[in-house]
């Protein structure tokens, strides 16, 4: 495993022609995420590259996995939208 140092040019090795834009998006997201500090945003700890994959280490949020959280959030949004439509 190798930790990503965003200040270095380490990530250049990952830039393969067909994946170059995807890698750039990931790098940009990591750069933004590591600067964020808000109680409603999961904390970023570090990133590393292993076998041409980028891994992101983040804060553990107990209670449900990310897919369950997203589905739960979608259900809440749909419920609010239904309530708003019913009031019209």
C-alpha positions as CSV (number, residue, x, y, z in Angstrom):
1,X,0.0,0.0,0.0
2,X,1.1,3.5,-0.7
3,X,-0.4,6.6,0.8
4,X,-1.5,9.3,-1.6
5,X,0.3,12.6,-1.1
6,X,-1.8,15.0,-3.2
7,X,1.0,17.5,-3.2
8,X,3.3,15.1,-5.0
9,X,2.9,13.8,-8.6
10,X,2.4,10.2,-7.4
11,X,-1.0,9.9,-9.0
12,X,0.4,10.5,-12.5
13,X,1.2,6.8,-12.6
14,X,-2.5,6.0,-12.4
15,X,-3.4,8.1,-15.5
16,X,-4.1,5.5,-18.2
17,X,-5.6,7.0,-21.4
18,X,-9.1,5.6,-21.0
19,X,-9.2,6.3,-17.3
20,X,-7.5,9.6,-17.2
21,X,-10.6,11.7,-16.8
22,X,-12.0,9.4,-14.1
23,X,-8.7,9.6,-12.1
24,X,-8.7,13.4,-12.4
25,X,-12.3,13.5,-11.0
26,X,-11.3,11.3,-8.1
27,X,-8.2,13.4,-7.4
28,X,-10.2,16.6,-7.5
29,X,-12.9,15.1,-5.2
30,X,-10.2,14.0,-2.7
31,X,-8.6,17.5,-2.7
32,X,-12.0,19.2,-2.0
33,X,-13.1,16.6,0.6
34,X,-9.9,16.8,2.7
35,X,-10.5,20.6,3.1
36,X,-14.1,20.2,4.3
37,X,-14.9,20.4,8.0
38,X,-18.6,20.2,8.8
39,X,-20.5,18.0,11.3
40,X,-22.8,16.7,8.5
41,X,-19.9,15.7,6.2
42,X,-18.1,12.4,6.8
43,X,-14.5,13.1,7.8
44,X,-11.7,12.2,5.3
45,X,-8.6,10.6,6.8
46,X,-6.3,9.5,4.0
47,X,-6.1,7.8,0.6
48,X,-3.8,5.3,-0.9
49,X,-3.2,3.4,-4.1
50,X,-3.0,-0.4,-4.3
51,X,-2.9,-2.4,-7.6
52,X,-4.2,0.5,-9.7
53,X,-7.1,1.2,-7.3
54,X,-7.6,4.3,-5.2
55,X,-8.8,3.6,-1.6
56,X,-10.3,6.4,0.6
57,X,-10.2,6.0,4.4
58,X,-13.0,7.9,6.0
59,X,-14.9,8.3,9.3
60,X,-17.0,5.3,10.3
61,X,-20.7,6.1,10.6
62,X,-22.5,3.5,12.6
63,X,-26.1,2.4,12.1
64,X,-26.3,1.5,8.4
65,X,-24.1,1.2,5.3
66,X,-24.0,3.8,2.6
67,X,-26.4,2.1,0.3
68,X,-29.0,1.8,3.1
69,X,-28.5,5.4,4.0
70,X,-29.0,6.6,0.4
71,X,-32.1,4.4,0.0
72,X,-33.5,5.8,3.3
73,X,-32.8,9.3,2.2
74,X,-34.6,8.7,-1.1
75,X,-37.6,7.4,0.8
76,X,-37.7,10.5,2.9
77,X,-37.4,12.8,-0.1
78,X,-40.2,10.9,-1.9
79,X,-42.4,11.2,1.2
80,X,-41.8,14.9,1.4
81,X,-42.5,15.3,-2.3
82,X,-45.7,13.3,-2.0
83,X,-46.8,15.5,1.0
84,X,-46.2,18.7,-1.0
85,X,-48.1,17.4,-4.0
86,X,-51.0,16.4,-1.8
87,X,-51.2,19.9,-0.3
88,X,-51.6,21.5,-3.8
